Amino acid sequence: METNGIIYFNRGDKCAIRLLVSLYSLRKHYGGNITVYLEKPYPENLEKACEYFDVDIVQNETKLDMQALIRKTDMFGNPPYDRTLWLDADTVVLGKIDEMFDYLDDYDCSIPNFCDWISTGRTISKRIKQFQNIASDKFIEKALEPFAAINTGVFSFKRSDKWNQFVKDWVTLAHEGSKKHIFIADEIAAQVLLPSISEWGLSCYIAPKKFNVSVKYGNDVEDKRILHAHGQKHVQEMDLCNLWKKEFNEMKEKNVANINDFLQFSDKRLSKYLNIKRDKTNNNFKIKTIMPKIEGDTSDITIVTACDEYYIDILRETFANWRKYKSIDTFPVIVFVHGINLEDKRLDFLKLPNVQLIPWSMSNAENHREEMLSAFVLGSAEHVKTEYWIKLDADSFATDYRPIYNEEMKKFAFFGHKWTYSRPQMIQKLDEWAKKHDKPKLKNALPMFKEGRAEGNRFFHNKKRTISFIQFHRSKFVRFCVKLLKEPRLPVPSHDTFLFYVCDRFDPTQIGIGNFKKNHGFTQGRGKLGAKHIKEQLDKVDELNKNREQNNAEVLKPVNTIKVEVKELPIISTNDLSVVEVKKL
């Protein structure tokens, strides 16, 4: 009876965490054989962590004279199973993968089409041409004919003598390409050879792209089976990266396979995501919490907040929290102040070089709520001079050191925290306001009140809107909203409802919605409970972050220097090829 199994390869510590995350996700959908090839140097406890997932471990002879990616390809030549599925360490398994074995009923190997790209496209054809004068002309000519673009992060194959010979020739070509410093030489060598695989008496099936979904280009794939964070994209700001982060955070929370012991081996991007840094001293690794790296030039973004007699005491607590965790001292800051003389000692904590205090009042406001919330539309439109601004409610606060914004937010008219409902009376008033307006997109639009359902004091939209305890704005859009007003007064006493309504009527694609609590470490406070309550919440945040740092320090143990014995071994056997053939191949 034929055996099926999955293989991985790891050398060094760079991919150790990614390997464990991939195994964790794999075991949710696959209960069969797994073999992990480990080649020194690697973390001394990695073998034990892998065994948590019931895998076989094979200790490879070290071949440091061969690039890791080419050494990976070398693993394809003599697998432990009749039918083998290779997975890169930076993959996440999201569903059943049995079909990758089933394709081998009729073919010798199977590899997914990558992103529907083809070999005649600009990117792939340019890569193939790099192997001119390295590979045989006939292989180059065949590779430049229409053929599926491939990525070798997911690849299934049948064991045979013919397959073994193909892999030897593949490795030889890839190694020659690496000497020429060709990018991902292993993968491009496969792109060159696979269209001509019949030369070895073999056949190849191009599998659906669902089995190798690009974390960058795969949003259109509905049935995602295997996600691939190729090029160290596992924790970048892309929607599909959240699938990798979900698996990783599950493991970290429960310390599955003792993964917290491996945080010391976090790569640069993961370290940034975790807000940690590696500090090696006397062969010991320590993790230290670091301040977030602010993206871009923060001089083009203003922080805007407001306070009055009641909220001044609350803002005193939260402002220090913002400075500590979100580095707001690097931004221009505007504070709209109502009912307090700017010389009042209570405002001394705000008298900083980057902070501008602006008196705020509205004699035509119906109530105090309208007066204060209008500051974030009318006041910001007048006084914010930067291209973008971020509203922070006085009782909102940071929960960790992650950056308060990212560059993606600048693509939208505004970007806020996800929300589902509005006050019915506000939507009705905005519909009345729009119907009387001279702008066709307002006047001719169907009433928004018909685009949802009212339940008591809540109107649930058939789309998501935002809540603005924190909200990122494009200043030009807010000024546009103000120009729509016939008088300096909002149609409804709600900053976020008004902006949402206008943007939805003119261009709903400009509404950016995210999760500031989950992704940016910023949450909504309950100012109605008073400054004492807010201070208690902030003390809990400080204690939590302090414990997190202490736990990191306790988890990380000294790492002994790993001695590596490198044997003098040939790269591959070339007994079956002449010197001329090897050079030409």
C-alpha positions as CSV (number, residue, x, y, z in Angstrom):
1,M,0.0,0.0,0.0
2,E,1.3,3.4,-1.0
3,T,2.2,5.9,1.8
4,N,1.3,9.5,1.9
5,G,3.0,12.2,3.9
6,I,4.0,15.9,4.3
7,I,7.5,17.2,4.6
8,Y,9.1,20.4,5.9
9,F,12.6,21.7,6.1
10,N,14.3,24.0,8.6
11,R,17.8,25.4,8.9
12,G,18.6,28.1,11.4
13,D,16.2,30.0,13.8
14,K,14.7,32.5,11.4
15,C,11.7,30.3,10.4
16,A,11.3,28.3,13.6
17,I,8.2,30.2,14.7
18,R,6.7,30.1,11.3
19,L,7.3,26.3,11.1
20,L,5.5,25.7,14.4
21,V,2.5,27.9,13.3
22,S,2.3,25.9,10.1
23,L,2.3,22.6,11.9
24,Y,-0.3,23.9,14.3
25,S,-2.7,24.9,11.5
26,L,-1.9,21.7,9.5
27,R,-3.0,19.4,12.4
28,K,-6.4,21.0,12.4
29,H,-7.1,19.5,9.0
30,Y,-4.7,16.6,8.5
31,G,-4.0,13.6,10.7
32,G,-1.5,11.8,8.5
33,N,2.3,11.4,8.3
34,I,4.6,14.4,8.7
35,T,8.3,14.5,8.5
36,V,10.4,17.6,9.5
37,Y,14.0,17.8,8.2
38,L,16.1,19.8,10.6
39,E,19.6,20.9,9.6
40,K,21.9,22.6,12.1
41,P,22.2,25.2,13.3
42,Y,18.7,25.5,14.8
43,P,17.3,26.2,18.2
44,E,18.1,23.3,20.6
45,N,14.4,22.9,21.7
46,L,12.9,23.0,18.2
47,E,13.0,19.2,17.8
48,K,10.9,18.8,21.0
49,A,8.5,21.5,19.9
50,C,7.9,19.8,16.5
51,E,7.4,16.5,18.2
52,Y,4.4,18.0,20.0
53,F,2.6,17.7,16.7
54,D,3.4,14.0,16.3
55,V,5.9,14.3,13.5
56,D,9.0,12.3,12.5
57,I,12.3,14.2,12.8
58,V,15.2,13.7,10.4
59,Q,18.5,15.2,11.2
60,N,20.1,16.3,8.0
61,E,23.8,16.5,7.3
62,T,24.8,20.2,7.3
63,K,25.4,21.6,3.8
64,L,26.1,25.3,4.5
65,D,27.7,25.6,1.0
66,M,24.2,25.3,-0.5
67,Q,21.6,28.0,0.0
68,A,18.7,27.0,2.3
69,L,16.2,27.3,-0.5
70,I,18.2,25.0,-2.8
71,R,18.8,22.6,0.1
72,K,15.1,22.5,0.5
73,T,14.7,21.4,-3.1
74,D,17.3,18.7,-2.4
75,M,14.8,17.2,0.1
76,F,12.4,16.4,-2.8
77,G,14.8,13.8,-4.3
78,N,14.5,10.9,-1.8
79,P,11.4,11.4,0.4
80,P,10.2,8.9,3.0
81,Y,6.8,8.5,1.4
82,D,5.5,7.2,-1.9
83,R,3.4,10.3,-2.3
84,T,4.8,13.5,-0.8
85,L,3.4,17.0,-0.2
86,W,6.0,19.7,0.4
87,L,4.9,22.7,2.5
88,D,7.0,25.9,3.1
89,A,7.3,26.9,6.8
90,D,5.4,30.1,6.1
91,T,2.2,28.4,5.1
92,V,-1.1,28.2,7.0
93,V,-3.4,25.3,6.3
94,L,-7.1,26.4,6.2
95,G,-8.9,23.4,4.9
96,K,-8.7,19.9,3.5
97,I,-5.6,19.2,1.3
98,D,-6.1,15.6,0.3
99,E,-6.6,16.5,-3.4
100,M,-2.9,17.4,-3.6
101,F,-2.2,13.7,-3.1
102,D,-5.1,12.6,-5.3
103,Y,-3.7,14.4,-8.3
104,L,-0.8,12.0,-8.2
105,D,-3.2,9.2,-9.4
106,D,-2.6,10.4,-12.9
107,Y,0.5,12.6,-12.7
108,D,4.0,12.4,-11.3
109,C,3.8,15.8,-9.6
110,S,1.4,18.6,-9.0
111,I,2.0,22.3,-8.2
112,P,-0.6,25.1,-7.9
113,N,-0.9,27.9,-10.3
114,F,0.3,31.0,-8.5
115,C,-2.1,34.0,-8.6
116,D,-3.3,33.0,-12.1
117,W,0.0,34.4,-13.4
118,I,1.6,33.0,-16.6
119,S,5.1,32.5,-17.8
120,T,4.7,35.0,-20.6
121,G,3.9,37.8,-18.2
122,R,6.4,40.6,-17.7
123,T,7.6,39.4,-14.2
124,I,7.9,35.7,-14.8
125,S,9.4,36.0,-18.3
126,K,12.0,38.4,-17.0
127,R,13.0,35.9,-14.3
128,I,13.2,33.0,-16.7
129,K,15.5,35.0,-19.0
130,Q,18.0,35.3,-16.1
131,F,18.8,31.6,-16.7
132,Q,19.8,32.2,-20.3
133,N,23.4,30.8,-20.8
134,I,22.9,28.7,-17.7
135,A,20.1,26.4,-18.7
136,S,19.8,24.7,-22.1
137,D,18.3,26.9,-24.8
138,K,15.5,24.4,-25.5
139,F,14.4,24.6,-21.9
140,I,14.4,28.4,-22.0
141,E,12.5,28.5,-25.2
142,K,9.9,26.1,-23.9
143,A,9.6,28.0,-20.6
144,L,8.9,31.2,-22.4
145,E,5.8,29.7,-24.1
146,P,2.5,30.1,-22.2
147,F,2.6,28.0,-19.0
148,A,1.3,28.5,-15.5
149,A,3.5,30.6,-13.1
150,I,4.4,28.5,-10.1
151,N,5.6,28.9,-6.6
152,T,7.4,26.0,-5.0
153,G,6.1,26.6,-1.5
154,V,3.4,23.9,-2.1
155,F,4.4,20.9,-4.3
156,S,3.3,17.2,-4.3
157,F,5.1,14.4,-6.1
158,K,5.5,10.7,-6.5
159,R,8.7,8.8,-5.6
160,S,10.5,7.2,-8.5
161,D,13.9,7.0,-10.1
162,K,12.9,9.4,-12.9
163,W,11.6,11.9,-10.3
164,N,14.9,11.6,-8.4
165,Q,16.9,12.3,-11.5
166,F,14.7,15.3,-12.3
167,V,15.3,16.7,-8.8
168,K,19.1,16.2,-9.1
169,D,19.0,18.2,-12.4
170,W,16.8,20.8,-10.8
171,V,19.1,21.3,-7.9
172,T,22.1,21.5,-10.2
173,L,20.5,24.3,-12.2
174,A,19.3,26.1,-9.1
175,H,22.7,26.0,-7.6
176,E,24.3,27.4,-10.7
177,G,21.7,30.2,-10.7
178,S,22.5,31.0,-7.1
179,K,26.1,31.4,-8.0
180,K,24.9,34.2,-10.3
181,H,23.0,35.7,-7.4
182,I,19.6,35.1,-9.1
183,F,16.7,35.8,-6.9
184,I,14.8,32.7,-5.7
185,A,17.0,30.6,-8.0
186,D,15.3,27.3,-6.8
187,E,11.8,28.5,-7.8
188,I,12.9,30.0,-11.2
189,A,14.8,26.9,-12.0
190,A,11.6,25.0,-11.5
191,Q,9.8,27.5,-13.7
192,V,12.4,26.8,-16.4
193,L,12.3,23.0,-16.2
194,L,8.6,22.1,-15.5
195,P,7.3,22.9,-19.0
196,S,9.9,20.3,-20.3
197,I,9.3,17.7,-17.6
198,S,8.3,15.1,-20.2
199,E,12.1,15.1,-21.2
200,W,12.5,13.1,-18.0
201,G,9.5,10.8,-18.8
202,L,7.4,12.6,-16.2
203,S,4.1,14.5,-16.2
204,C,2.9,17.5,-14.1
205,Y,-0.6,18.7,-13.1
206,I,-1.2,22.4,-12.5
207,A,-3.4,22.5,-9.4
208,P,-5.9,25.2,-8.5
209,K,-4.5,28.3,-6.9
210,K,-6.5,27.6,-3.7
211,F,-3.7,25.3,-2.6
212,N,-1.2,28.1,-2.6
213,V,-3.0,31.4,-1.9
214,S,-0.8,34.5,-1.9
215,V,-1.2,36.5,1.3
216,K,-0.7,39.6,-0.9
217,Y,-2.7,38.7,-4.0
218,G,-5.2,36.1,-2.9
219,N,-8.2,38.1,-1.6
220,D,-10.2,36.9,-4.6
221,V,-9.8,33.2,-3.8
222,E,-13.0,32.1,-2.0
223,D,-12.0,28.5,-1.1
224,K,-8.7,29.0,0.5
225,R,-7.0,25.7,1.5
226,I,-3.3,26.8,2.0
227,L,-2.3,30.4,2.6
228,H,1.3,31.3,1.8
229,A,3.0,34.3,3.4
230,H,5.8,34.3,0.8
231,G,8.6,36.8,1.3
232,Q,8.2,37.2,5.0
233,K,4.7,38.8,4.7
234,H,3.2,36.9,7.7
235,V,2.6,39.9,9.9
236,Q,2.3,42.8,7.4
237,E,-0.7,45.1,7.2
238,M,-2.7,42.9,4.7
239,D,-6.1,41.4,5.3
240,L,-4.9,37.8,4.8
241,C,-2.1,38.3,7.2
242,N,-4.7,38.2,9.9
243,L,-5.1,34.5,9.2
244,W,-1.5,33.8,10.1
245,K,-1.7,36.2,13.1
246,K,-4.8,34.3,14.3
247,E,-3.0,31.0,14.4
248,F,0.1,32.5,16.0
249,N,-1.8,34.4,18.7
250,E,-3.8,31.2,19.6
251,M,-0.5,29.4,20.1
252,K,1.0,32.2,22.0
253,E,-2.0,32.6,24.3
254,K,-2.0,28.9,25.2
255,N,1.8,28.5,24.8
256,V,1.1,25.6,22.4
257,A,4.3,23.6,21.7
258,N,6.0,25.9,24.2
259,I,6.1,28.6,21.4
260,N,6.8,31.4,23.9
261,D,10.2,30.0,24.3
262,F,10.8,30.8,20.7
263,L,9.9,34.5,20.8
264,Q,13.6,35.2,21.2
265,F,14.0,34.0,17.6
266,S,11.4,36.5,16.2
267,D,12.4,37.9,12.8
268,K,12.5,41.6,12.3
269,R,8.9,41.9,11.2
270,L,7.5,39.7,13.9
271,S,9.6,41.6,16.5
272,K,8.0,44.8,15.3
273,Y,4.5,43.2,15.4
274,L,5.1,42.1,19.0
275,N,6.8,45.4,19.9
276,I,9.9,43.7,21.2
277,K,13.6,43.8,20.3
278,R,16.3,41.2,20.6
279,D,19.2,42.1,22.7
280,K,22.1,39.6,22.7
281,T,24.6,40.0,25.5
282,N,27.0,37.2,26.4
283,N,25.1,34.7,24.3
284,N,21.9,35.4,26.3
285,F,18.8,36.7,24.6
286,K,16.5,39.1,26.3
287,I,13.3,40.7,25.0
288,K,12.5,44.3,25.8
289,T,9.3,46.1,25.1
290,I,10.0,49.0,22.8
291,M,8.1,52.1,21.8
292,P,6.3,51.8,18.5
293,K,8.0,52.9,15.3
294,I,5.9,55.8,14.0
295,E,5.2,55.3,10.3
296,G,6.1,58.1,8.0
297,D,6.4,61.8,8.9
298,T,4.0,62.5,11.7
299,S,4.2,66.2,11.0
300,D,1.4,65.6,8.4
301,I,-1.0,64.3,11.1
302,T,-2.5,66.2,14.0
303,I,-3.9,64.7,17.1
304,V,-7.2,66.4,18.0
305,T,-9.1,66.1,21.3
306,A,-11.4,68.3,23.5
307,C,-12.2,68.9,27.2
308,D,-14.4,70.9,29.5
309,E,-14.8,71.4,33.2
310,Y,-15.8,67.7,33.6
311,Y,-13.4,66.0,31.2
312,I,-10.3,68.0,32.1
313,D,-9.5,65.7,35.1
314,I,-10.1,62.6,32.8
315,L,-7.9,64.0,30.1
316,R,-5.1,64.5,32.6
317,E,-5.0,60.8,33.1
318,T,-5.5,59.7,29.5
319,F,-3.1,62.3,28.0
320,A,-0.2,60.8,29.9
321,N,-1.3,57.4,28.7
322,W,-1.2,58.5,25.1
323,R,2.2,60.0,25.5
324,K,3.6,56.9,27.1
325,Y,2.1,54.2,24.7
326,K,1.4,56.1,21.5
327,S,4.2,58.6,21.3
328,I,1.9,61.6,20.6
329,D,4.7,64.0,21.5
330,T,5.9,63.4,17.9
331,F,2.6,64.7,16.5
332,P,1.2,68.3,16.5
333,V,-1.7,68.2,19.0
334,I,-4.8,70.4,19.2
335,V,-7.0,70.5,22.3
336,F,-10.3,72.3,22.1
337,V,-11.1,73.8,25.5
338,H,-14.5,74.8,26.6
339,G,-15.3,76.8,29.7
340,I,-11.8,76.9,31.1
341,N,-9.5,79.9,31.0
342,L,-6.3,79.0,29.1
343,E,-4.3,80.3,32.0
344,D,-5.9,77.9,34.4
345,K,-3.4,75.8,36.3
346,R,-5.4,72.7,35.5
347,L,-4.3,73.0,31.9
348,D,-0.5,73.1,32.8
349,F,-0.1,69.4,31.8
350,L,-1.0,70.3,28.3
351,K,1.4,73.2,27.9
352,L,3.9,71.3,25.7
353,P,5.8,72.5,22.6
354,N,3.7,70.4,20.3
355,V,0.3,71.2,21.9
356,Q,-2.0,74.0,20.8
357,L,-4.9,75.0,23.1
358,I,-7.9,76.5,21.4
359,P,-10.9,78.0,23.2
360,W,-14.2,76.5,21.9
361,S,-17.8,77.5,22.3
362,M,-20.9,77.7,20.1
363,S,-23.7,80.2,21.0
364,N,-26.1,78.6,18.5
365,A,-25.7,75.1,19.8
366,E,-28.9,73.5,21.1
367,N,-27.1,71.7,24.0
368,H,-23.6,71.0,25.4
369,R,-23.3,67.7,23.5
370,E,-23.7,69.5,20.2
371,E,-21.3,72.2,21.2
372,M,-18.5,69.8,22.0
373,L,-19.0,67.3,19.2
374,S,-19.1,70.1,16.7
375,A,-15.5,71.0,17.6
376,F,-14.4,67.8,15.8
377,V,-16.0,69.0,12.5
378,L,-16.3,72.8,12.5
379,G,-13.3,73.3,14.7
380,S,-11.0,70.8,13.0
381,A,-11.9,72.1,9.5
382,E,-10.8,75.6,10.6
383,H,-7.8,74.9,12.8
384,V,-6.1,71.7,11.5
385,K,-3.4,72.6,9.1
386,T,-2.0,69.1,8.4
387,E,-3.2,66.8,5.6
388,Y,-4.6,64.3,8.1
389,W,-5.8,64.3,11.7
390,I,-6.8,61.8,14.4
391,K,-9.7,62.4,16.8
392,L,-9.2,61.0,20.3
393,D,-12.0,61.1,22.8
394,A,-10.8,62.4,26.1
395,D,-11.7,59.2,27.9
396,S,-10.3,56.8,25.4
397,F,-6.9,55.2,26.1
398,A,-4.1,53.0,24.8
399,T,-3.6,49.4,25.9
400,D,-0.2,48.7,24.5
401,Y,2.7,50.2,22.4
402,R,1.5,49.3,18.9
403,P,1.3,52.3,16.5
404,I,-1.8,54.3,16.6
405,Y,-2.2,54.4,12.8
406,N,-0.8,52.9,9.6
407,E,-0.2,54.4,6.2
408,E,-3.2,52.4,4.7
409,M,-5.6,54.7,6.6
410,K,-4.5,57.6,4.4
411,K,-6.3,56.0,1.4
412,F,-9.7,56.8,2.9
413,A,-11.8,59.9,3.6
414,F,-11.8,58.7,7.2
415,F,-10.9,55.4,9.0
416,G,-12.7,54.4,12.2
417,H,-13.5,51.6,14.5
418,K,-16.2,49.2,13.2
419,W,-19.8,49.9,14.4
420,T,-23.3,48.8,13.4
421,Y,-25.9,51.3,14.4
422,S,-27.0,54.9,14.6
423,R,-29.7,56.8,16.5
424,P,-32.9,56.5,14.3
425,Q,-33.8,60.2,14.9
426,M,-30.4,61.3,13.6
427,I,-30.7,59.3,10.4
428,Q,-34.2,60.7,9.8
429,K,-32.9,64.3,10.4
430,L,-30.0,63.7,8.0
431,D,-32.4,62.3,5.3
432,E,-34.5,65.5,5.7
433,W,-31.4,67.7,5.5
434,A,-30.2,65.8,2.4
435,K,-33.6,66.0,0.6
436,K,-33.5,69.8,0.9
437,H,-29.9,70.1,-0.4
438,D,-28.9,71.3,-3.8
439,K,-26.2,68.6,-4.3
440,P,-27.7,65.9,-6.5
441,K,-26.0,63.0,-4.6
442,L,-27.7,64.2,-1.4
443,K,-31.0,65.3,-2.8
444,N,-31.6,62.4,-5.2
445,A,-30.4,59.6,-2.9
446,L,-32.9,57.2,-1.4
447,P,-33.5,57.8,2.3
448,M,-30.9,56.0,4.4
449,F,-33.6,55.2,6.9
450,K,-34.9,52.7,4.3
451,E,-31.5,51.0,4.2
452,G,-31.7,49.2,7.5
453,R,-34.0,48.5,10.4
454,A,-35.0,50.5,13.5
455,E,-35.2,48.6,16.8
456,G,-36.1,50.9,19.7
457,N,-33.4,53.6,20.1
458,R,-31.1,51.9,17.5
459,F,-31.1,52.0,13.8
460,F,-29.1,49.0,12.4
461,H,-27.5,49.8,9.0
462,N,-27.2,47.2,6.2
463,K,-23.6,48.1,6.2
464,K,-20.9,48.8,8.7
465,R,-20.3,52.4,9.9
466,T,-17.8,53.7,12.4
467,I,-17.7,54.8,16.0
468,S,-15.2,57.6,16.7
469,F,-13.6,57.2,20.1
470,I,-10.6,57.2,17.8
471,Q,-10.9,58.1,14.1
472,F,-8.4,59.0,11.4
473,H,-9.5,61.7,8.9
474,R,-8.4,63.3,5.7
475,S,-8.6,67.1,6.4
476,K,-9.8,67.9,2.9
477,F,-12.8,65.6,3.3
478,V,-13.9,67.2,6.6
479,R,-13.6,70.7,5.0
480,F,-15.7,69.4,2.2
481,C,-18.4,68.3,4.7
482,V,-18.4,71.8,6.3
483,K,-18.9,73.5,2.9
484,L,-22.1,71.5,2.5
485,L,-23.6,73.2,5.5
486,K,-25.8,76.3,4.9
487,E,-25.0,77.6,8.4
488,P,-22.1,76.8,10.8
489,R,-24.0,74.0,12.6
490,L,-24.2,70.3,12.1
491,P,-27.6,68.7,11.0
492,V,-27.3,66.3,13.9
493,P,-25.2,66.5,17.1
494,S,-22.8,63.6,16.1
495,H,-19.5,64.0,14.4
496,D,-19.1,60.4,13.2
497,T,-22.8,60.0,12.1
498,F,-22.6,63.2,10.0
499,L,-19.3,62.2,8.3
500,F,-20.5,58.7,7.7
501,Y,-23.7,59.9,6.1
502,V,-22.0,62.3,3.8
503,C,-19.3,59.9,2.7
504,D,-21.8,57.1,2.1
505,R,-23.9,59.4,-0.1
506,F,-21.0,60.6,-2.2
507,D,-18.5,57.6,-2.3
508,P,-18.9,54.8,0.3
509,T,-15.7,53.2,-0.9
510,Q,-13.9,56.1,0.9
511,I,-15.1,54.8,4.3
512,G,-12.4,52.9,6.0
513,I,-13.4,50.5,8.8
514,G,-11.1,48.5,11.1
515,N,-10.6,47.4,14.6
516,F,-8.5,49.8,16.7
517,K,-8.9,47.7,19.8
518,K,-7.5,44.6,18.3
519,N,-5.0,45.9,15.8
520,H,-3.8,49.2,17.3
521,G,-4.1,48.8,21.1
522,F,-6.6,51.6,21.6
523,T,-10.0,51.3,23.4
524,Q,-13.0,53.2,24.4
525,G,-13.3,54.5,28.0
526,R,-16.4,55.2,30.2
527,G,-15.9,58.8,31.1
528,K,-19.3,59.0,32.7
529,L,-17.9,57.0,35.6
530,G,-15.4,59.7,36.3
531,A,-11.6,60.3,36.4
532,K,-11.1,57.8,39.3
533,H,-12.6,55.0,37.2
534,I,-10.4,55.9,34.2
535,K,-7.3,56.0,36.4
536,E,-8.1,52.5,37.7
537,Q,-8.4,51.3,34.1
538,L,-5.0,52.9,33.2
539,D,-3.4,51.4,36.2
540,K,-4.5,47.9,35.0
541,V,-3.0,48.7,31.6
542,D,0.3,49.6,33.1
543,E,0.3,46.4,35.3
544,L,-0.6,44.2,32.4
545,N,2.2,45.6,30.2
546,K,4.6,45.3,33.1
547,N,3.7,41.7,33.7
548,R,4.0,41.0,29.9
549,E,7.5,42.3,30.0
550,Q,8.4,40.3,33.1
551,N,6.9,37.1,31.6
552,N,8.9,37.6,28.4
553,A,12.0,37.9,30.5
554,E,11.2,34.8,32.4
555,V,10.3,32.8,29.3
556,L,13.5,33.5,27.6
557,K,16.3,31.3,28.7
558,P,20.0,31.5,27.9
559,V,20.7,30.1,24.5
560,N,23.9,28.0,24.3
561,T,26.1,28.4,21.3
562,I,25.4,25.5,18.9
563,K,28.4,23.8,17.6
564,V,28.1,22.9,13.9
565,E,30.1,20.1,12.4
566,V,30.3,20.8,8.6
567,K,31.4,17.8,6.6
568,E,33.1,18.1,3.2
569,L,30.3,16.7,1.0
570,P,29.7,17.2,-2.7
571,I,26.7,19.4,-3.5
572,I,24.9,16.6,-5.5
573,S,25.8,13.5,-7.4
574,T,26.6,14.2,-11.1
575,N,27.7,10.8,-12.1
576,D,24.9,10.6,-14.7
577,L,25.8,13.9,-16.3
578,S,28.9,14.9,-18.3
579,V,30.7,18.1,-17.3
580,V,29.4,19.8,-20.4
581,E,25.8,18.8,-19.6
582,V,26.1,20.1,-16.1
583,K,27.4,23.4,-17.2
584,K,24.7,23.8,-20.0
585,L,21.8,22.6,-17.8
